[in-house]
Amino acid sequence: MIKFFRNIRQKLLNEGKTANYLKYALGEIILVVIGILIALQINNWNEKRKEKAFETEMLQSFKESLSSDLSDIEYNIKQHIKGLAACDSILIFLKPDIDVNIDTLSTLFADAFFVTRFVYSTSAFESLKAKGVNIISNKSLQKKIVDVYDSRYRFFAVSENDFIENYWLGIQHIFPTRFEEGLNYDLNSKGYPGSLKPRDVEALKNDKEFIYYLKTNRNWTNLIINFHYEGLKSNIVELLDLIDKELKLNNNL
């Protein structure tokens, strides 16, 4: 092709058609420039397509990770609600002149002091940070992802640790003198029901330190359910909704 254009230019020069030669040379330069621009445009389009494909892959990873986290949150909320109800029942049973079955009370104590921990994955977020958060083209979505992982998850982890520390306070200083042994789970029964058997129920009714600890545990459980877990759940649901909208938009491109 280059040889073909060279022959045309040479022919024009040989025939003395200088003006035509210049026009032709200019046209050839324009064609080359257009070709380069088209090649650059195609290359840019391919790069953007690759970036959009990687963004979609990252968003899908976030969706799967957050959906798993949401399932763990919902399970933990159910367990804490069960514990909260158990605390309220125990406080009623520990009132004066109330008779209660020791096995029933033992089960309630096990439910009241059952502890869960939010197990979540940050692998998608770590990958995003390694590649650069600007991979997420939607700035509102980008900000929401950073807020949830860098702020909400961290805040929740600190609050949950405080809650669990209160539980360990009971294990170390409250339970040993008031219960026959630590939490015992029946691994051969469905749902692995637990038991925490008190040494002396009547003594617990007048045990101000234990009642204080039980009420504190009840209040902290209520706080972690209705403020920390529900707040985090709301943020995750909102983020998942934004991700779904962005994935639909990307798929329509």
Backbone as CSV, one residue per row, in Angstrom:
resi,resn,N_x,N_y,N_z,CA_x,CA_y,CA_z,C_x,C_y,C_z
1,MET,0.834,-1.205,0.000,0.000,0.000,0.000,0.874,1.262,0.000
2,ILE,1.937,1.243,0.811,2.856,2.393,0.852,3.517,2.592,-0.499
3,LYS,3.896,1.479,-1.134,4.541,1.532,-2.451,3.591,2.104,-3.494
4,PHE,2.310,1.759,-3.348,1.290,2.249,-4.278,1.180,3.774,-4.207
5,PHE,1.103,4.323,-2.982,1.014,5.785,-2.818,2.311,6.470,-3.288
6,ARG,3.467,5.835,-3.048,4.750,6.401,-3.475,4.810,6.507,-4.997
7,ASN,4.296,5.496,-5.698,4.290,5.512,-7.161,3.422,6.631,-7.708
8,ILE,2.284,6.861,-7.039,1.403,7.953,-7.489,2.091,9.293,-7.324
9,ARG,2.752,9.512,-6.159,3.460,10.775,-5.937,4.576,10.966,-6.967
10,GLN,5.297,9.908,-7.246,6.408,9.976,-8.195,5.910,10.308,-9.597
11,LYS,4.779,9.714,-9.973,4.202,9.966,-11.292,3.801,11.426,-11.438
12,LEU,3.199,11.985,-10.371,2.783,13.384,-10.411,3.985,14.315,-10.541
13,LEU,5.082,13.993,-9.846,6.303,14.795,-9.934,6.893,14.704,-11.324
14,ASN,6.928,13.505,-11.872,7.511,13.307,-13.204,6.728,14.050,-14.276
15,GLU,5.416,14.182,-14.072,4.570,14.876,-15.059,4.541,16.382,-14.812
16,GLY,5.266,16.847,-13.762,5.338,18.272,-13.478,4.088,18.836,-12.844
17,LYS,3.265,17.986,-12.336,2.011,18.436,-11.700,2.249,18.682,-10.203
18,THR,3.015,19.738,-9.927,3.424,20.044,-8.549,2.230,20.358,-7.651
19,ALA,1.277,21.144,-8.199,0.110,21.523,-7.393,-0.700,20.285,-7.011
20,ASN,-0.870,19.410,-8.003,-1.616,18.181,-7.715,-0.860,17.301,-6.726
21,TYR,0.469,17.323,-6.862,1.298,16.537,-5.941,1.118,17.011,-4.498
22,LEU,1.129,18.350,-4.323,0.978,18.905,-2.978,-0.395,18.588,-2.398
23,LYS,-1.420,18.707,-3.264,-2.764,18.372,-2.794,-2.847,16.903,-2.386
24,TYR,-2.242,16.082,-3.236,-2.286,14.641,-2.950,-1.529,14.316,-1.656
25,ALA,-0.330,14.961,-1.506,0.479,14.720,-0.303,-0.279,15.157,0.958
26,LEU,-0.954,16.333,0.828,-1.733,16.826,1.962,-2.883,15.857,2.289
27,GLY,-3.537,15.386,1.243,-4.616,14.429,1.457,-4.128,13.152,2.100
28,GLU,-2.920,12.741,1.675,-2.347,11.510,2.250,-2.039,11.697,3.731
29,ILE,-1.509,12.899,4.063,-1.211,13.195,5.476,-2.490,13.182,6.298
30,ILE,-3.557,13.779,5.726,-4.852,13.812,6.434,-5.369,12.399,6.662
31,LEU,-5.236,11.568,5.632,-5.679,10.184,5.763,-4.904,9.449,6.859
32,VAL,-3.583,9.696,6.920,-2.754,9.058,7.952,-3.180,9.522,9.340
33,VAL,-3.421,10.849,9.464,-3.844,11.397,10.760,-5.191,10.808,11.173
34,ILE,-6.115,10.733,10.207,-7.426,10.154,10.503,-7.281,8.703,10.945
35,GLY,-6.400,7.978,10.252,-6.164,6.579,10.613,-5.629,6.444,12.030
36,ILE,-4.688,7.346,12.375,-4.125,7.317,13.737,-5.198,7.633,14.774
37,LEU,-6.029,8.650,14.473,-7.095,9.026,15.401,-8.102,7.892,15.586
38,ILE,-8.418,7.225,14.475,-9.352,6.096,14.562,-8.753,4.983,15.411
39,ALA,-7.450,4.708,15.202,-6.773,3.662,15.974,-6.756,4.008,17.464
40,LEU,-6.487,5.304,17.751,-6.488,5.744,19.149,-7.874,5.626,19.754
41,GLN,-8.899,5.965,18.963,-10.272,5.889,19.439,-10.661,4.445,19.745
42,ILE,-10.252,3.543,18.848,-10.541,2.118,19.058,-9.821,1.608,20.300
43,ASN,-8.558,2.045,20.459,-7.780,1.626,21.631,-8.414,2.147,22.917
44,ASN,-8.840,3.431,22.896,-9.504,4.008,24.077,-10.804,3.275,24.386
45,TRP,-11.537,2.930,23.338,-12.797,2.213,23.514,-12.550,0.846,24.144
46,ASN,-11.504,0.170,23.667,-11.163,-1.143,24.227,-10.746,-1.042,25.691
47,GLU,-9.973,0.008,26.012,-9.533,0.196,27.396,-10.717,0.492,28.307
48,LYS,-11.625,1.337,27.821,-12.816,1.657,28.620,-13.690,0.425,28.805
49,ARG,-13.774,-0.390,27.758,-14.564,-1.615,27.832,-13.976,-2.567,28.871
50,LYS,-12.619,-2.663,28.887,-11.942,-3.510,29.873,-12.153,-2.981,31.294
51,GLU,-12.048,-1.642,31.430,-12.261,-1.031,32.748,-13.690,-1.269,33.234
52,LYS,-14.659,-1.134,32.322,-16.060,-1.334,32.697,-16.313,-2.798,33.061
53,ALA,-15.655,-3.714,32.341,-15.802,-5.142,32.648,-15.217,-5.459,34.016
54,PHE,-14.070,-4.832,34.337,-13.446,-5.061,35.650,-14.292,-4.435,36.755
55,GLU,-14.850,-3.260,36.480,-15.732,-2.610,37.455,-16.938,-3.505,37.747
56,THR,-17.521,-4.066,36.693,-18.669,-4.959,36.853,-18.285,-6.183,37.678
57,GLU,-17.094,-6.714,37.416,-16.605,-7.873,38.182,-16.436,-7.521,39.655
58,MET,-15.902,-6.332,39.939,-15.716,-5.886,41.317,-17.072,-5.695,42.009
59,LEU,-18.010,-5.093,41.309,-19.333,-4.855,41.894,-20.039,-6.182,42.188
60,GLN,-19.847,-7.159,41.321,-20.440,-8.470,41.559,-19.834,-9.110,42.803
61,SER,-18.516,-8.934,42.976,-17.835,-9.461,44.172,-18.372,-8.790,45.431
62,PHE,-18.571,-7.467,45.361,-19.137,-6.745,46.500,-20.546,-7.246,46.811
63,LYS,-21.327,-7.472,45.768,-22.696,-7.935,45.965,-22.726,-9.280,46.681
64,GLU,-21.889,-10.217,46.239,-21.839,-11.541,46.856,-21.359,-11.453,48.305
65,SER,-20.318,-10.638,48.537,-19.765,-10.492,49.878,-20.762,-9.846,50.831
66,LEU,-21.395,-8.776,50.377,-22.361,-8.058,51.217,-23.603,-8.894,51.492
67,SER,-24.017,-9.687,50.513,-25.180,-10.568,50.711,-24.885,-11.608,51.785
68,SER,-23.653,-12.124,51.775,-23.237,-13.075,52.805,-23.188,-12.402,54.171
69,ASP,-22.654,-11.183,54.210,-22.601,-10.424,55.470,-24.011,-10.165,56.003
70,LEU,-24.924,-9.849,55.099,-26.307,-9.565,55.495,-26.964,-10.802,56.106
71,SER,-26.673,-11.969,55.554,-27.220,-13.217,56.105,-26.700,-13.455,57.520
72,ASP,-25.404,-13.165,57.729,-24.818,-13.336,59.061,-25.438,-12.363,60.055
73,ILE,-25.659,-11.139,59.616,-26.290,-10.129,60.467,-27.693,-10.566,60.878
74,GLU,-28.473,-11.045,59.925,-29.848,-11.452,60.217,-29.892,-12.642,61.175
75,TYR,-28.937,-13.569,61.010,-28.866,-14.700,61.949,-28.521,-14.200,63.354
76,ASN,-27.534,-13.313,63.453,-27.116,-12.798,64.754,-28.222,-11.992,65.433
77,ILE,-28.960,-11.223,64.647,-30.073,-10.459,65.217,-31.098,-11.402,65.835
78,LYS,-31.420,-12.492,65.141,-32.379,-13.464,65.669,-31.897,-14.052,66.989
79,GLN,-30.603,-14.363,67.066,-30.049,-14.930,68.296,-30.092,-13.913,69.438
80,HIS,-29.790,-12.665,69.124,-29.809,-11.618,70.163,-31.242,-11.313,70.616
81,ILE,-32.183,-11.353,69.687,-33.592,-11.152,70.070,-34.028,-12.257,71.019
82,LYS,-33.586,-13.475,70.741,-33.876,-14.611,71.616,-33.254,-14.387,72.994
83,GLY,-32.035,-13.857,73.005,-31.351,-13.567,74.263,-32.031,-12.458,75.042
84,LEU,-32.510,-11.440,74.311,-33.206,-10.322,74.950,-34.492,-10.808,75.626
85,ALA,-35.239,-11.644,74.922,-36.474,-12.194,75.483,-36.183,-13.054,76.712
86,ALA,-35.066,-13.796,76.661,-34.670,-14.637,77.795,-34.348,-13.777,79.019
87,CYS,-33.635,-12.671,78.804,-33.313,-11.757,79.914,-34.587,-11.236,80.570
88,ASP,-35.555,-10.838,79.746,-36.808,-10.319,80.287,-37.561,-11.387,81.086
89,SER,-37.541,-12.629,80.578,-38.212,-13.722,81.292,-37.519,-14.017,82.618
90,ILE,-36.183,-14.019,82.616,-35.427,-14.291,83.853,-35.722,-13.239,84.905
91,LEU,-35.778,-11.977,84.490,-36.047,-10.892,85.445,-37.423,-11.050,86.088
92,ILE,-38.357,-11.618,85.346,-39.682,-11.892,85.917,-39.608,-13.070,86.894
93,PHE,-38.923,-14.144,86.465,-38.819,-15.342,87.303,-38.037,-15.105,88.594
94,LEU,-37.150,-14.091,88.574,-36.349,-13.821,89.766,-37.035,-12.877,90.749
95,LYS,-38.265,-12.538,90.473,-39.023,-11.730,91.431,-39.431,-12.606,92.618
96,PRO,-39.643,-12.001,93.792,-40.026,-12.777,94.990,-41.315,-13.578,94.770
97,ASP,-41.390,-14.722,95.397,-42.593,-15.558,95.408,-42.984,-16.095,94.029
98,ILE,-42.003,-16.190,93.118,-42.258,-16.779,91.796,-41.560,-18.134,91.735
99,ASP,-42.341,-19.165,91.477,-41.765,-20.501,91.336,-41.423,-20.741,89.866
100,VAL,-40.264,-21.369,89.655,-39.837,-21.627,88.292,-39.121,-22.966,88.218
101,ASN,-39.315,-23.674,87.128,-38.636,-24.937,86.906,-37.157,-24.669,86.649
102,ILE,-36.281,-25.391,87.350,-34.846,-25.142,87.260,-34.316,-25.386,85.854
103,ASP,-34.872,-26.393,85.143,-34.414,-26.675,83.773,-34.808,-25.558,82.821
104,THR,-36.021,-25.031,83.034,-36.478,-23.905,82.210,-35.579,-22.699,82.414
105,LEU,-35.257,-22.410,83.667,-34.404,-21.282,83.993,-32.994,-21.483,83.437
106,SER,-32.509,-22.708,83.504,-31.163,-23.008,82.981,-31.088,-22.740,81.480
107,THR,-32.149,-23.101,80.761,-32.204,-22.854,79.320,-32.267,-21.357,79.023
108,LEU,-33.040,-20.641,79.825,-33.151,-19.186,79.644,-31.813,-18.494,79.894
109,PHE,-31.094,-18.939,80.916,-29.780,-18.355,81.189,-28.827,-18.605,80.013
110,ALA,-28.892,-19.810,79.441,-28.037,-20.129,78.292,-28.371,-19.227,77.104
111,ASP,-29.660,-18.981,76.872,-30.084,-18.096,75.774,-29.679,-16.655,76.042
112,ALA,-29.819,-16.248,77.291,-29.523,-14.856,77.657,-28.047,-14.524,77.484
113,PHE,-27.177,-15.499,77.720,-25.733,-15.244,77.676,-25.049,-15.919,76.486
114,PHE,-25.841,-16.177,75.436,-25.272,-16.702,74.194,-24.657,-15.547,73.408
115,VAL,-23.426,-15.740,72.932,-22.721,-14.649,72.251,-22.451,-15.020,70.791
116,THR,-22.704,-14.091,69.907,-22.363,-14.269,68.494,-21.310,-13.227,68.122
117,ARG,-20.674,-13.437,67.003,-19.746,-12.439,66.479,-20.007,-12.288,64.989
118,PHE,-20.056,-11.040,64.545,-20.290,-10.741,63.138,-19.047,-11.133,62.333
119,VAL,-19.216,-12.126,61.468,-18.116,-12.600,60.626,-18.333,-12.049,59.218
120,TYR,-17.442,-11.190,58.789,-17.614,-10.556,57.479,-16.319,-10.615,56.681
121,SER,-16.441,-10.377,55.382,-15.288,-10.426,54.476,-14.981,-9.033,53.943
122,THR,-13.696,-8.684,53.910,-13.277,-7.399,53.341,-12.401,-7.604,52.103
123,SER,-12.387,-8.828,51.562,-11.496,-9.133,50.431,-11.820,-8.265,49.212
124,ALA,-13.103,-8.054,48.933,-13.483,-7.224,47.778,-13.011,-5.786,47.984
125,PHE,-13.157,-5.286,49.203,-12.741,-3.909,49.488,-11.221,-3.774,49.423
126,GLU,-10.496,-4.771,49.913,-9.037,-4.729,49.843,-8.573,-4.758,48.394
127,SER,-9.233,-5.550,47.559,-8.893,-5.595,46.128,-9.154,-4.252,45.472
128,LEU,-10.264,-3.623,45.851,-10.599,-2.317,45.296,-9.557,-1.273,45.689
129,LYS,-9.139,-1.292,46.944,-8.124,-0.332,47.396,-6.810,-0.552,46.666
130,ALA,-6.477,-1.816,46.402,-5.220,-2.127,45.710,-5.249,-1.619,44.268
131,LYS,-6.412,-1.693,43.636,-6.545,-1.258,42.243,-6.839,0.239,42.130
132,GLY,-7.392,0.808,43.219,-7.774,2.221,43.203,-9.284,2.375,43.177
133,VAL,-9.815,3.134,44.127,-11.270,3.259,44.260,-11.903,3.949,43.054
134,ASN,-11.078,4.650,42.238,-11.622,5.334,41.069,-12.099,4.371,39.995
135,ILE,-11.833,3.085,40.182,-12.373,2.068,39.272,-13.901,2.127,39.284
136,ILE,-14.468,2.463,40.452,-15.919,2.630,40.546,-16.261,4.002,39.990
137,SER,-16.879,4.017,38.811,-17.108,5.280,38.098,-18.183,6.141,38.753
138,ASN,-19.161,5.500,39.375,-20.228,6.242,40.048,-19.692,6.760,41.391
139,LYS,-19.511,8.055,41.501,-18.881,8.640,42.687,-19.720,8.454,43.950
140,SER,-21.045,8.492,43.809,-21.901,8.277,44.975,-21.757,6.852,45.489
141,LEU,-21.698,5.900,44.568,-21.518,4.497,44.940,-20.129,4.275,45.534
142,GLN,-19.139,4.914,44.928,-17.764,4.823,45.429,-17.686,5.293,46.877
143,LYS,-18.311,6.433,47.156,-18.308,6.989,48.512,-19.030,6.075,49.488
144,LYS,-20.156,5.501,49.051,-20.937,4.629,49.923,-20.151,3.372,50.280
145,ILE,-19.436,2.809,49.329,-18.619,1.612,49.595,-17.563,1.924,50.651
146,VAL,-16.861,3.044,50.465,-15.815,3.434,51.419,-16.420,3.707,52.796
147,ASP,-17.574,4.366,52.841,-18.226,4.671,54.117,-18.582,3.394,54.876
148,VAL,-19.160,2.423,54.160,-19.593,1.182,54.811,-18.399,0.393,55.335
149,TYR,-17.386,0.201,54.501,-16.260,-0.654,54.894,-15.251,0.055,55.803
150,ASP,-15.016,1.321,55.533,-13.981,2.022,56.312,-14.535,2.682,57.566
151,SER,-15.842,2.882,57.622,-16.431,3.563,58.767,-17.395,2.669,59.535
152,ARG,-18.472,2.237,58.869,-19.510,1.475,59.574,-19.010,0.138,60.117
153,TYR,-18.256,-0.600,59.301,-17.757,-1.892,59.756,-16.790,-1.723,60.931
154,ARG,-15.947,-0.729,60.840,-14.981,-0.477,61.933,-15.693,-0.082,63.222
155,PHE,-16.667,0.804,63.097,-17.423,1.254,64.262,-18.165,0.086,64.903
156,PHE,-18.772,-0.764,64.068,-19.496,-1.913,64.592,-18.544,-2.855,65.319
157,ALA,-17.369,-3.102,64.749,-16.411,-4.028,65.357,-16.003,-3.570,66.756
158,VAL,-15.802,-2.263,66.927,-15.436,-1.719,68.238,-16.586,-1.919,69.228
159,SER,-17.797,-1.638,68.797,-18.974,-1.770,69.665,-19.213,-3.230,70.048
160,GLU,-19.033,-4.137,69.074,-19.229,-5.553,69.356,-18.182,-6.057,70.349
161,ASN,-16.962,-5.581,70.223,-15.910,-5.981,71.172,-16.255,-5.533,72.590
162,ASP,-16.819,-4.335,72.721,-17.250,-3.854,74.045,-18.329,-4.774,74.617
163,PHE,-19.261,-5.185,73.759,-20.340,-6.073,74.177,-19.778,-7.415,74.656
164,ILE,-18.846,-7.954,73.898,-18.267,-9.261,74.241,-17.397,-9.173,75.497
165,GLU,-16.745,-8.033,75.684,-15.953,-7.850,76.906,-16.846,-7.911,78.140
166,ASN,-18.054,-7.364,78.024,-18.998,-7.436,79.136,-19.386,-8.888,79.413
167,TYR,-19.513,-9.665,78.347,-19.819,-11.087,78.497,-18.675,-11.809,79.223
168,TRP,-17.447,-11.522,78.834,-16.294,-12.172,79.480,-16.146,-11.747,80.937
169,LEU,-16.600,-10.549,81.261,-16.628,-10.107,82.656,-17.486,-11.057,83.480
170,GLY,-18.625,-11.456,82.882,-19.495,-12.407,83.564,-18.848,-13.772,83.697
171,ILE,-18.217,-14.240,82.624,-17.541,-15.546,82.639,-16.490,-15.611,83.746
172,GLN,-15.771,-14.519,83.919,-14.645,-14.502,84.852,-15.061,-14.210,86.289
173,HIS,-16.034,-13.300,86.468,-16.306,-12.824,87.831,-17.723,-13.080,88.347
174,ILE,-18.673,-13.318,87.464,-20.070,-13.485,87.892,-20.482,-14.959,87.930
175,PHE,-20.185,-15.679,86.879,-20.648,-17.060,86.745,-20.028,-18.048,87.744
176,PRO,-18.730,-17.998,88.021,-18.089,-19.055,88.816,-18.741,-19.315,90.176
177,THR,-19.245,-18.277,90.835,-19.823,-18.468,92.174,-21.339,-18.641,92.147
178,ARG,-21.948,-18.514,90.970,-23.411,-18.536,90.901,-23.983,-19.676,90.039
179,PHE,-23.156,-20.287,89.229,-23.610,-21.376,88.368,-22.733,-22.619,88.570
180,GLU,-23.342,-23.769,88.310,-22.629,-25.026,88.550,-21.446,-25.203,87.600
181,GLU,-21.602,-24.723,86.378,-20.531,-24.796,85.379,-20.831,-23.785,84.286
182,GLY,-19.892,-23.645,83.355,-20.112,-22.725,82.243,-21.165,-23.250,81.287
183,LEU,-21.456,-22.499,80.254,-22.449,-22.889,79.265,-22.164,-24.284,78.714
184,ASN,-23.204,-25.105,78.726,-23.065,-26.479,78.246,-24.090,-26.706,77.137
185,TYR,-23.624,-27.141,75.958,-24.506,-27.330,74.814,-24.713,-28.813,74.527
186,ASP,-25.953,-29.168,74.258,-26.295,-30.546,73.904,-26.051,-30.728,72.405
187,LEU,-24.910,-31.278,72.059,-24.524,-31.407,70.652,-25.257,-32.532,69.935
188,ASN,-26.026,-33.321,70.668,-26.762,-34.431,70.060,-28.223,-34.078,69.765
189,SER,-28.633,-32.872,70.138,-30.016,-32.452,69.910,-30.076,-31.354,68.853
190,LYS,-31.207,-31.260,68.177,-31.388,-30.271,67.126,-31.262,-28.851,67.675
191,GLY,-30.476,-28.046,66.992,-30.288,-26.668,67.416,-29.286,-26.486,68.529
192,TYR,-28.725,-27.603,69.035,-27.727,-27.575,70.113,-28.174,-26.706,71.291
193,PRO,-29.286,-27.069,71.943,-29.771,-26.264,73.079,-28.731,-26.197,74.195
194,GLY,-28.670,-25.028,74.830,-27.684,-24.822,75.889,-28.296,-24.862,77.278
195,SER,-27.421,-24.977,78.256,-27.870,-24.984,79.651,-26.841,-24.263,80.509
196,LEU,-27.344,-23.408,81.397,-26.499,-22.715,82.368,-27.244,-22.779,83.698
197,LYS,-26.886,-23.775,84.496,-27.675,-24.099,85.688,-27.200,-23.315,86.916
198,PRO,-28.118,-22.538,87.524,-27.743,-21.775,88.720,-27.597,-22.681,89.941
199,ARG,-26.704,-22.300,90.860,-26.507,-23.070,92.099,-27.702,-22.895,93.046
200,ASP,-28.165,-21.653,93.157,-29.214,-21.351,94.141,-30.103,-20.234,93.583
201,VAL,-31.281,-20.621,93.093,-32.187,-19.649,92.476,-32.654,-18.606,93.486
202,GLU,-32.986,-19.033,94.695,-33.470,-18.098,95.709,-32.411,-17.068,96.070
203,ALA,-31.144,-17.508,96.078,-30.057,-16.573,96.378,-29.918,-15.527,95.268
204,LEU,-30.136,-15.947,94.028,-30.029,-15.014,92.899,-31.083,-13.909,92.984
205,LYS,-32.235,-14.228,93.549,-33.315,-13.242,93.641,-32.922,-12.038,94.483
206,ASN,-32.009,-12.256,95.412,-31.558,-11.165,96.301,-30.121,-10.731,96.006
207,ASP,-29.581,-11.221,94.899,-28.192,-10.934,94.532,-28.158,-9.653,93.686
208,LYS,-27.909,-8.525,94.339,-27.949,-7.239,93.648,-26.887,-7.130,92.551
209,GLU,-25.706,-7.674,92.811,-24.637,-7.613,91.807,-25.036,-8.392,90.549
210,PHE,-25.618,-9.575,90.750,-26.021,-10.384,89.600,-27.183,-9.733,88.849
211,ILE,-28.166,-9.201,89.574,-29.304,-8.539,88.938,-28.821,-7.346,88.119
212,TYR,-27.868,-6.617,88.679,-27.291,-5.479,87.945,-26.617,-5.963,86.657
213,TYR,-25.847,-7.042,86.765,-25.154,-7.570,85.592,-26.156,-8.061,84.548
214,LEU,-27.195,-8.746,84.987,-28.210,-9.263,84.076,-28.924,-8.125,83.348
215,LYS,-29.291,-7.073,84.098,-29.962,-5.928,83.479,-29.029,-5.202,82.504
216,THR,-27.756,-5.117,82.875,-26.771,-4.493,81.981,-26.639,-5.282,80.690
217,ASN,-26.577,-6.602,80.827,-26.497,-7.467,79.652,-27.740,-7.292,78.766
218,ARG,-28.891,-7.175,79.435,-30.150,-6.984,78.712,-30.131,-5.665,77.942
219,ASN,-29.661,-4.598,78.570,-29.632,-3.285,77.924,-28.628,-3.236,76.771
220,TRP,-27.488,-3.871,76.983,-26.474,-3.905,75.930,-26.956,-4.730,74.739
221,THR,-27.672,-5.811,75.019,-28.226,-6.636,73.940,-29.223,-5.844,73.122
222,ASN,-30.077,-5.100,73.809,-31.046,-4.246,73.124,-30.336,-3.209,72.253
223,LEU,-29.249,-2.635,72.769,-28.493,-1.621,72.030,-27.837,-2.205,70.787
224,ILE,-27.233,-3.385,70.944,-26.514,-3.960,69.801,-27.477,-4.419,68.712
225,ILE,-28.700,-4.810,69.111,-29.705,-5.196,68.110,-30.223,-3.973,67.373
226,ASN,-30.803,-3.057,68.131,-31.604,-1.992,67.536,-30.813,-0.768,67.081
227,PHE,-29.575,-0.643,67.518,-28.754,0.470,67.050,-27.634,-0.016,66.133
228,HIS,-26.794,-0.896,66.656,-25.616,-1.318,65.883,-25.959,-2.256,64.733
229,TYR,-26.640,-3.357,65.037,-26.952,-4.312,63.966,-27.946,-3.744,62.961
230,GLU,-29.029,-3.148,63.444,-30.035,-2.610,62.527,-29.472,-1.455,61.701
231,GLY,-28.608,-0.646,62.328,-27.986,0.456,61.594,-27.071,-0.051,60.495
232,LEU,-26.254,-1.053,60.828,-25.346,-1.630,59.835,-26.134,-2.327,58.731
233,LYS,-27.179,-3.048,59.125,-28.030,-3.738,58.146,-28.630,-2.740,57.160
234,SER,-29.109,-1.613,57.660,-29.691,-0.582,56.804,-28.676,-0.061,55.803
235,ASN,-27.437,0.149,56.255,-26.374,0.633,55.368,-26.040,-0.385,54.287
236,ILE,-25.998,-1.652,54.656,-25.672,-2.707,53.693,-26.782,-2.860,52.661
237,VAL,-28.034,-2.827,53.107,-29.168,-2.932,52.181,-29.146,-1.773,51.191
238,GLU,-28.848,-0.579,51.678,-28.775,0.600,50.812,-27.645,0.451,49.797
239,LEU,-26.496,-0.042,50.261,-25.352,-0.237,49.362,-25.655,-1.304,48.312
240,LEU,-26.285,-2.387,48.715,-26.657,-3.444,47.762,-27.610,-2.915,46.699
241,ASP,-28.523,-2.049,47.095,-29.465,-1.457,46.144,-28.723,-0.598,45.117
242,LEU,-27.757,0.190,45.577,-26.957,1.022,44.669,-26.134,0.158,43.717
243,ILE,-25.583,-0.944,44.234,-24.779,-1.848,43.402,-25.655,-2.500,42.337
244,ASP,-26.851,-2.937,42.721,-27.763,-3.549,41.754,-28.109,-2.577,40.625
245,LYS,-28.364,-1.340,40.978,-28.698,-0.333,39.964,-27.513,-0.100,39.022
246,GLU,-26.307,-0.070,39.581,-25.120,0.156,38.753,-24.846,-1.049,37.846
247,LEU,-25.066,-2.245,38.362,-24.870,-3.461,37.543,-25.855,-3.489,36.379
248,LYS,-27.095,-3.113,36.630,-28.093,-3.064,35.553,-27.693,-2.032,34.506
249,LEU,-27.194,-0.891,34.959,-26.757,0.153,34.045,-25.584,-0.337,33.192
250,ASN,-24.631,-1.000,33.816,-23.464,-1.513,33.091,-23.871,-2.576,32.065
251,ASN,-24.821,-3.417,32.433,-25.256,-4.487,31.535,-26.010,-3.950,30.311
252,ASN,-26.535,-2.738,30.455,-27.286,-2.149,29.345,-26.400,-1.340,28.399
253,LEU,-25.119,-1.198,28.752,-24.215,-0.428,27.908,-23.805,-1.229,26.665
